[in-house]
């Protein structure tokens, strides 16, 4: 990855992380240390499932999370490789 592409990736990551609910979602995922469903996260944040799903999508598209679907249920987890590469130490501050 060239420096220009790396800069674009970093800018996109910062844009996605500029939304406080997404930081809260990452904190919940980090401390859970397991995959969580949209329902589990929405219950902890007292947000609708559709709102949490919207944030899940934005984070997935930025490469910050992994999504695994089983039937109608989506499981979300942190893509720690991306954080280690672009924001080392960030997750431990949550």
HUJO-V25350 format. One record per pair of residues at least 6 apart in sequence whose C-alpha atoms are under 7 Angstrom apart, sorted by the first residue. I is the first residue (numbers start at 1). J is the second residue. D is the distance in whole Angstrom. If there is no record, write none. Layout:
((I:J:D) (I:J:D))
This chain:
((10:86:7) (12:62:7) (13:62:6) (16:58:7) (16:59:7) (17:23:6) (22:55:6) (25:41:7) (27:94:5) (29:36:7) (29:77:6) (29:78:7) (34:77:7) (35:75:6) (35:76:5) (35:77:5) (36:75:5) (36:76:5) (36:77:7) (37:73:7) (37:74:6) (37:75:5) (37:76:6) (38:49:6) (38:52:6) (38:53:6) (38:74:7) (39:49:6) (42:48:6) (42:49:6) (42:52:6) (59:65:6) (60:66:6) (63:79:7) (63:82:7) (64:78:6) (64:79:5) (64:82:6) (65:76:7) (65:77:6) (65:78:4) (65:79:5) (66:76:6) (66:77:5) (66:78:6) (66:79:6) (67:74:6) (67:75:6) (67:76:5) (67:77:7) (68:74:6) (68:75:5) (68:76:7) (69:75:6))
